[in-house]
Each structure stands twice: as C-alpha cells, then as structure tokens.
Amino acid sequence: MTTAPVPACERDAITPVPASVPGARLRLRALVAIGHGPRRIAAALEATSVHAVQRILTGATTVLSDHQLTQIRDLYEAWWDLAPPERTRSERVTATAARTRARNAGWCTGMGLDDDWLDEPGYQPHCAWRRATGTGVATGNPLKGRRPPT
C-alpha cells in the first residue's frame, strides 16, 4: 500500500496566504528597526505619504490595497537586511531616531520575523528589538519605475 508523503512539520502543509495589513505593518516596523525612517520608506513607496506610513506603523490603518501590500512586501524583500545610508549627519540622525523608536516599541528587525508566518492572522514575532547592522547599505529605490496595475 502506498501513502502520500507526510510533511516534515505542520507548517510545510500550509499554503501561502496573501499579504495582510498586519504583515505589512510588521514588515515596515522591521525596516524602521534596522534604521529606515518613515520618510525614506514613504519615498520608496512613491505613492505613499509619510503620514500614511506612520498610520500603518501605529496600527491606525486597517485597509490597504493589493498594490500597496505588494509594494510593502517588495520593499521589505529588498531592504530587510540592509541598513540605510548614514553618510551625512542628517542620515545618521534619521537612522538613530528610527532605531530608537523601534527599540522603545519593541519592534524586531527582519531577522526576528518568520517570513512564512508574517501574513497569518494573529502572528506575533517572538523577538524584540536588537541592534542590527545589516549585510550592506540600501542605496537607491528598489521600486523605482514600477507602476500600479491598471
């Protein structure tokens, strides 16, 4: 008698879920935790204001379009392990303020998130903020030139 293969763990049997607002919030918080400020994030997301990023970070935003969720997911994938540039005094101040905000709020960097569970309802990371230097520096905008679907 032949049987179907059994997944190594229960998580292997789960199919990916679409991006969620809580998952987008965790992704943006992880970017802040590594030092990307809301203004830098908003600039990368192009059609999003600093105020809109702040509302997502605080949990005040409960609805995002599929395009916004995709943009946030793509930005996170590009920057999760990259620190922001800190060449100028202004960039250093902004990065320090972002890290301080994340530390005070207990937001973890991307390394503390389980990407397989980010968009699952009720997912909460088990990690708190820890200083991260990243594997490099995020230069440019990885979303530049992408247009919303028509």
Backbone bond lengths (Angstrom), bond angles and torsions (degrees), N, CA, C in turn:
res aa  C-N    CA-C-N  psi(-1)  N-CA   C-N-CA  omega(-1)  CA-C   N-CA-C  phi
1 M - - - 1.447 - - 1.534 108.57 -
2 T 1.323 116.22 133.58 1.467 121.78 179.73 1.526 108.97 -101.36
3 T 1.305 114.22 142.47 1.462 118.94 176.83 1.518 109.27 -124.12
4 A 1.300 114.91 156.16 1.467 120.41 177.59 1.519 108.57 -70.85
5 P 1.333 117.64 147.80 1.463 119.74 177.90 1.532 110.89 -61.87
6 V 1.287 114.89 141.67 1.458 121.30 178.50 1.523 107.80 -96.55
7 P 1.350 117.44 131.57 1.462 118.99 178.97 1.529 110.82 -59.41
8 A 1.327 116.43 149.15 1.464 121.67 179.80 1.520 111.19 -62.22
9 C 1.305 116.25 -32.87 1.465 119.65 175.83 1.517 108.03 -148.79
10 E 1.305 114.94 164.55 1.456 120.44 -176.77 1.521 112.37 -57.50
11 R 1.343 117.33 -35.60 1.460 121.32 -178.64 1.525 111.42 -61.22
12 D 1.352 118.41 -34.53 1.463 121.51 -179.95 1.521 112.22 -62.40
13 A 1.318 116.97 -23.13 1.457 120.92 -177.66 1.523 112.22 -85.81
14 I 1.313 117.82 -8.68 1.462 121.80 -176.83 1.518 110.10 -85.84
15 T 1.327 115.68 133.70 1.459 119.49 176.03 1.521 108.55 -86.01
16 P 1.330 117.91 148.93 1.462 120.07 -178.17 1.521 111.60 -59.86
17 V 1.309 116.04 144.37 1.454 120.82 177.31 1.518 108.48 -102.81
18 P 1.328 116.84 154.78 1.464 118.71 178.34 1.527 110.46 -64.73
19 A 1.318 115.79 159.34 1.464 121.02 179.29 1.524 109.40 -58.00
20 S 1.317 115.56 144.91 1.457 121.41 -178.43 1.526 109.81 -123.90
21 V 1.327 116.13 162.95 1.458 120.21 177.18 1.532 110.48 -63.94
22 P 1.355 120.00 -45.41 1.467 118.05 176.34 1.536 112.33 -60.39
23 G 1.323 118.28 -36.71 1.464 121.33 176.53 1.518 111.38 -65.23
24 A 1.331 116.88 -40.05 1.467 121.19 177.38 1.524 109.65 -63.91
25 R 1.327 116.74 -40.30 1.465 121.16 178.76 1.527 110.21 -61.79
26 L 1.334 117.46 -46.17 1.468 120.62 179.01 1.526 110.97 -62.91
27 R 1.328 117.27 -38.72 1.463 120.39 178.99 1.531 110.96 -63.11
28 L 1.336 116.37 -46.40 1.462 119.43 -179.77 1.525 111.14 -66.88
29 R 1.331 117.20 -38.34 1.466 119.89 177.40 1.524 110.80 -62.48
30 A 1.334 117.08 -37.86 1.472 120.47 178.33 1.526 110.48 -64.86
31 L 1.335 117.25 -36.92 1.464 119.89 177.26 1.522 110.82 -66.41
32 V 1.325 117.04 -38.91 1.463 120.62 176.86 1.528 109.12 -65.10
33 A 1.319 117.13 -40.22 1.466 121.06 -177.64 1.526 112.84 -61.88
34 I 1.328 117.38 -30.52 1.471 119.50 178.45 1.534 111.28 -87.62
35 G 1.366 116.24 -8.42 1.451 119.42 172.93 1.515 117.08 123.74
36 H 1.319 118.57 -1.83 1.468 120.47 178.96 1.529 108.54 -79.23
37 G 1.317 116.70 119.91 1.454 120.78 179.20 1.518 112.04 -78.08
38 P 1.334 117.08 160.84 1.466 121.15 179.42 1.526 113.79 -55.94
39 R 1.344 118.00 -35.50 1.471 120.89 179.98 1.532 110.06 -65.14
40 R 1.335 116.99 -43.27 1.470 121.51 178.67 1.530 110.55 -64.64
41 I 1.329 116.09 -41.66 1.467 120.80 178.68 1.525 110.08 -64.09
42 A 1.331 116.52 -46.15 1.468 120.39 179.67 1.523 110.88 -60.94
43 A 1.333 117.47 -40.76 1.469 120.58 178.61 1.525 110.59 -62.68
44 A 1.320 117.41 -39.86 1.464 120.19 179.43 1.525 111.06 -68.23
45 L 1.321 116.91 -35.86 1.466 120.38 179.62 1.527 112.11 -78.05
46 E 1.307 117.55 -5.45 1.464 126.71 175.12 1.521 115.00 57.38
47 A 1.297 120.80 -62.89 1.460 121.96 -175.23 1.528 112.20 -87.28
48 T 1.322 117.34 8.20 1.460 121.45 -177.19 1.526 109.86 -111.24
49 S 1.327 115.60 135.83 1.467 119.77 178.50 1.527 110.41 -85.91
50 V 1.326 115.42 163.55 1.470 120.77 176.30 1.527 108.71 -59.69
51 H 1.318 116.63 -40.43 1.469 121.28 178.90 1.533 110.46 -60.47
52 A 1.325 116.90 -42.12 1.470 120.33 179.54 1.535 110.68 -63.69
53 V 1.328 117.55 -40.73 1.469 121.31 177.36 1.525 109.55 -63.07
54 Q 1.342 116.69 -44.05 1.468 120.70 178.69 1.531 110.92 -58.94
55 R 1.321 116.63 -41.31 1.473 120.84 -179.75 1.529 111.37 -65.98
56 I 1.319 117.11 -37.64 1.470 119.94 177.14 1.526 109.11 -66.23
57 L 1.327 117.12 -46.32 1.464 121.97 -178.53 1.528 112.17 -58.46
58 T 1.325 117.32 -39.55 1.463 121.05 -176.74 1.519 113.36 -84.12
59 G 1.321 117.06 -11.52 1.464 119.93 -178.68 1.512 113.42 91.74
60 A 1.338 117.87 5.49 1.460 121.44 -179.80 1.524 111.95 -73.03
61 T 1.330 117.27 -24.66 1.467 121.47 178.34 1.522 108.72 -91.74
62 T 1.321 116.53 126.46 1.462 120.47 -179.29 1.523 113.14 -114.45
63 V 1.329 116.41 -7.99 1.464 120.39 -179.65 1.523 109.24 -133.89
64 L 1.334 116.11 130.54 1.464 122.53 173.94 1.522 107.55 -133.10
65 S 1.328 115.95 148.31 1.462 119.88 177.79 1.530 109.51 -71.61
66 D 1.315 115.87 161.73 1.466 120.03 176.57 1.527 110.54 -58.32
67 H 1.331 116.65 -38.02 1.462 120.54 178.90 1.529 110.82 -63.47
68 Q 1.325 117.60 -44.12 1.465 120.69 178.62 1.528 110.91 -63.08
69 L 1.326 116.99 -43.48 1.468 120.89 178.78 1.528 110.72 -61.03
70 T 1.329 116.19 -41.47 1.464 120.74 179.53 1.527 110.52 -66.44
71 Q 1.327 116.82 -42.96 1.469 120.35 178.53 1.527 111.23 -60.72
72 I 1.318 116.68 -44.63 1.463 120.78 -179.92 1.524 109.98 -64.14
73 R 1.326 116.55 -42.94 1.469 120.05 178.55 1.537 110.24 -62.10
74 D 1.336 117.18 -44.35 1.468 121.04 -179.11 1.527 112.02 -65.77
75 L 1.339 116.42 -40.77 1.464 119.82 177.90 1.523 110.29 -64.32
76 Y 1.308 116.79 -43.51 1.466 120.92 178.26 1.533 110.26 -60.61
77 E 1.319 117.05 -44.78 1.475 120.50 179.62 1.528 111.22 -60.19
78 A 1.316 116.62 -35.17 1.464 120.43 -178.82 1.532 112.33 -78.28
79 W 1.339 117.90 -34.40 1.462 121.02 -170.64 1.516 115.48 -113.17
80 W 1.327 119.98 -3.32 1.475 120.61 -170.10 1.525 113.29 -53.93
81 D 1.335 117.01 -32.10 1.471 119.73 -177.85 1.526 112.72 -113.98
82 L 1.319 116.76 16.31 1.464 121.32 -179.23 1.524 110.48 -116.17
83 A 1.300 116.07 129.00 1.461 121.91 176.38 1.531 109.15 -76.71
84 P 1.320 116.79 157.91 1.461 118.86 176.22 1.526 110.08 -75.22
85 P 1.317 117.79 161.20 1.466 119.92 174.66 1.530 109.64 -62.32
86 E 1.315 116.94 143.80 1.467 121.50 177.44 1.526 109.26 -135.74
87 R 1.343 114.83 46.25 1.471 120.84 -178.06 1.516 112.24 -77.55
88 T 1.317 116.45 -34.80 1.464 120.34 -176.05 1.528 109.98 -108.51
89 R 1.315 114.70 165.09 1.460 119.17 177.84 1.527 110.49 -59.88
90 S 1.323 116.90 -42.49 1.461 121.71 179.88 1.538 111.45 -60.07
91 E 1.336 116.82 -43.85 1.465 120.35 179.13 1.535 110.98 -64.82
92 R 1.323 116.71 -39.00 1.471 120.43 178.90 1.523 111.29 -66.27
93 V 1.336 116.52 -42.10 1.467 121.17 179.03 1.528 110.04 -63.11
94 T 1.326 116.68 -44.19 1.462 121.32 -179.73 1.526 111.04 -63.22
95 A 1.322 117.38 -45.70 1.465 121.04 -179.98 1.525 111.05 -64.25
96 T 1.308 116.86 -41.21 1.466 120.64 178.55 1.525 110.96 -64.41
97 A 1.330 116.59 -41.46 1.470 120.47 178.51 1.529 110.65 -63.87
98 A 1.335 116.89 -41.00 1.464 120.46 179.01 1.532 110.13 -63.29
99 R 1.320 117.12 -47.28 1.477 120.51 179.96 1.521 111.48 -63.24
100 T 1.322 116.73 -38.61 1.460 120.60 178.71 1.524 110.73 -64.22
101 R 1.316 115.79 -43.31 1.470 119.92 177.98 1.523 110.12 -60.28
102 A 1.326 117.03 -45.52 1.463 121.20 -179.61 1.525 110.98 -65.03
103 R 1.325 116.36 -43.08 1.467 119.79 179.42 1.527 110.10 -60.96
104 N 1.330 117.45 -46.83 1.467 121.50 -179.44 1.525 112.53 -63.05
105 A 1.327 116.34 -32.03 1.469 120.93 -179.31 1.532 112.44 -90.52
106 G 1.335 117.12 -10.76 1.464 120.06 -179.41 1.523 113.81 77.47
107 W 1.343 116.67 24.67 1.462 120.27 179.40 1.519 109.24 -80.26
108 C 1.329 116.57 135.10 1.466 119.71 179.79 1.525 111.24 -93.10
109 T 1.316 115.01 159.19 1.465 120.36 174.59 1.533 108.32 -76.54
110 G 1.316 115.93 175.06 1.461 120.91 -179.48 1.515 113.49 -57.69
111 M 1.322 117.39 -29.91 1.457 121.09 179.58 1.523 111.67 -63.56
112 G 1.319 117.61 -24.86 1.456 121.90 -179.67 1.519 114.10 -90.01
113 L 1.333 116.69 -0.74 1.463 120.60 -179.87 1.525 110.62 -99.75
114 D 1.303 116.31 147.92 1.459 121.43 173.76 1.527 106.72 -99.06
115 D 1.319 116.23 102.15 1.474 120.82 -175.02 1.524 113.47 -56.85
116 D 1.314 117.71 -28.77 1.468 120.40 179.81 1.524 112.14 -69.83
117 W 1.305 117.32 -19.25 1.465 121.26 -175.31 1.526 113.56 -114.43
118 L 1.320 118.32 -3.55 1.465 121.74 -174.25 1.528 114.29 -51.37
119 D 1.306 117.72 -38.90 1.463 120.48 -175.50 1.524 113.21 -99.43
120 E 1.330 117.05 6.62 1.463 120.90 176.25 1.526 109.60 -75.03
121 P 1.330 117.76 135.17 1.468 119.63 178.06 1.533 110.66 -57.09
122 G 1.322 115.11 132.95 1.457 120.59 176.55 1.515 116.06 82.77
123 Y 1.340 118.17 -0.65 1.471 119.66 -179.33 1.526 110.10 -62.93
124 Q 1.313 115.74 131.88 1.456 122.54 174.82 1.523 108.03 -129.83
125 P 1.322 118.21 127.96 1.468 119.61 178.35 1.530 110.43 -63.82
126 H 1.321 115.36 149.35 1.461 121.29 178.74 1.521 111.92 -89.36
127 C 1.315 116.86 -5.71 1.466 121.30 -176.92 1.522 110.43 -105.36
128 A 1.298 114.52 155.83 1.466 121.47 172.18 1.520 107.73 -110.87
129 W 1.318 117.04 -174.39 1.456 121.12 -177.57 1.526 110.77 -64.64
130 R 1.307 115.66 137.96 1.459 124.06 169.51 1.513 106.63 -142.17
131 R 1.297 116.79 141.79 1.467 120.69 179.07 1.523 109.42 -59.41
132 A 1.304 115.51 133.76 1.462 121.59 177.48 1.518 108.47 -132.51
133 T 1.298 116.44 136.46 1.460 120.13 179.69 1.516 111.63 -97.47
134 G 1.306 117.49 -15.34 1.457 121.07 179.85 1.516 112.15 81.23
135 T 1.312 114.79 173.06 1.466 120.87 179.79 1.518 111.75 -97.63
136 G 1.317 115.97 -2.12 1.458 121.24 -178.91 1.514 108.93 177.85
137 V 1.329 115.33 -164.67 1.465 121.51 -178.62 1.521 108.96 -117.63
138 A 1.318 115.29 133.89 1.465 121.53 178.31 1.525 108.84 -79.69
139 T 1.307 116.44 107.94 1.456 120.24 177.16 1.520 108.31 -110.73
140 G 1.305 115.55 146.98 1.455 119.39 178.85 1.516 112.33 72.16
141 N 1.306 114.37 -176.61 1.458 122.15 -179.52 1.524 109.09 -115.33
142 P 1.333 118.39 112.28 1.463 120.54 -178.25 1.524 113.61 -67.91
143 L 1.323 117.91 -14.33 1.462 121.24 -179.17 1.520 112.52 -99.63
144 K 1.333 117.85 -2.02 1.465 122.34 -175.58 1.528 111.20 -53.37
145 G 1.314 114.23 130.01 1.462 119.91 175.59 1.520 114.54 87.30
146 R 1.306 118.86 -5.80 1.466 120.42 177.16 1.515 108.92 -78.87
147 R 1.286 116.13 134.08 1.457 121.74 -179.06 1.527 109.61 -107.12
148 P 1.354 116.91 146.80 1.461 118.48 174.82 1.519 110.23 -63.58
149 P 1.346 117.09 150.52 1.459 119.16 178.45 1.516 110.65 -63.40
150 T 1.319 116.23 146.25 1.471 119.96 -179.52 1.497 111.06 -101.39
